[in-house]
Amino acid sequence: MSDPPRPRILHIHGGPGLNANPERHLLLPRFEARGLELALFEEPSAQRPDGPAVDPADAFAAYMQAARDFLRSQAGAGPVVVVGHSFGAIAAVLLSAEMPGLVKALVTLGAALDQATATRRLLRLAASHCAEPARAQSLNAHAENLQTQFDENAQQGLMLATEDTGFMQSYWCDPALGQAYLQHYTAPRYELDAEAFMAVRSSLNWTMPAGCQVPVTAIHGARDPLVPAVDAVPLLRRSFEQVEAVEFAGSAHYPHIEETDRFLNLLEDIVSC
């Protein structure tokens, strides 16, 4: 008898306002070489009208509906492994809680589940890399005064931070690999969708589920300045009964890109279990 087919792997990219184009170029060929089937989610965006529809009135609800539709469309042959990176881990967690019969396992990568804390860390990181004292002071003040994930301090601080994105080099242990990743956002349809970012963040409304039985592997880069394991793993363990935390020593916020072979080895173990 032939072996049963291995579960498909679904990847939900970070963001919001981003897309899976870097993973399409950097990950998909590596998965295919290992005989792993990878499907890439694309969040709704007016920049890609061929994809899911955008609903600016309730963008997070539309984002989640697109994620549900994606899961249902990909799970026809049986339960899948859902991978969620950064902001995408929110959708991955909710899908695993809502439709556990379709999800064999959940893998999170730098899971930015607490968006207020992640935003506060981002603003402080931007301030630490800022050469202008007055601007650095403003960034730190917004971080200190931030109360909710997208209040006025969060919005103003993020706008200030994007004036100089040099701090984002800290998201990578290997700056050259970071540049290779970011180049896949340069085509117009794959640039940051700032309107979608604002709409999804301003309508973000969710809570961590409880009593979930889908097994979780929580991967974090040891040098991740945005979402260290201490921010996400305790939240996951309060919601899921089985959570294994795995540290990638040579990675920052993109462990699946900086240590792809180890990531693939881990996924092979999961889909073969």
C-alpha positions, 0 to 999 in steps of 0.5 A, a space after each residue: 500500500 502507498 503512504 497516505 498523502 501528507 497534509 497540505 501546509 497553509 501559510 498566513 503572512 504577516 501584516 496587515 497590509 502585506 502579502 505572500 509574494 516574498 514567501 512565493 519566491 523564497 519559500 515555495 521552491 524550497 517546499 516543493 524540493 522537499 515534497 511539501 505542498 504549500 498554499 499561500 494566503 493573500 489578504 484582501 487588498 484593492 491593489 490585488 482586485 483579483 483576490 478577496 474583496 475588500 470591505 473598508 467598513 469592517 476590514 478585520 471581519 472581511 480579512 477573517 472571512 477571507 482566511 476562513 474561505 481560504 482554509 475551507 478551499 484548501 482542506 478538501 483532502 483532509 486536515 491541514 497544517 496552518 502556519 501564521 506569521 506575526 499578525 497572521 498568527 491571529 487569523 491562524 489561532 482563530 481558524 484553529 479554534 473555530 474549525 479544529 476538524 480542518 486543522 491538524 496542527 498550528 504553527 506560529 512564527 513570531 506570533 504578534 497576538 498582543 498588538 498593543 505590546 508589539 506596537 509599543 515595542 516597535 515604537 521603542 525600537 524605532 526611538 532607539 535607532 533614531 538620530 533625532 533626539 526630539 523625534 526619539 522622545 516623541 516615539 518613546 512618549 507615544 509608546 509610554 502613553 499607548 493604552 490600546 492596540 490602535 489608539 491615538 498614540 499608536 496611530 501617531 507613533 506608527 506614522 512617526 516611525 514610518 518616516 525612517 524605517 531603518 530600525 526594521 533592520 533589527 527584524 533580521 539577523 542577516 541584513 542581506 537576507 532581509 533585503 532579498 525578502 523586501 525586494 519582493 514588495 517593490 512591484 506596485 501590486 505587492 507594495 504595502 497597502 497602507 489603506 488596508 493596514 489602517 482599516 484592519 488595525 482600526 477594526 481589529 476586535 478579537 479575543 484569545 479563544 479557550 480550551 483549544 485542542 489543536 496542537 501548537 508549535 510556537 516558533 520564535 527567533 531568539 533575537 526577535 525585538 518585536 515579538 519575543 517568546 515571552 509575549 506570545 507563548 503564555 497567551 498560547 498556553 492559556 488557550 491551547 492544551 498542547 503548546 511546544 515552544 521552539 527557539 531559533 537561535 539564528 533568527 530574529 522576526 523571520 525564523 522561517 526565512 532565516 533558518 528555512 532548513 530547520 523550519 522545513 525539518 520541523 514541518 516534515 515532522 509535523 505532517 508525518 506524525 
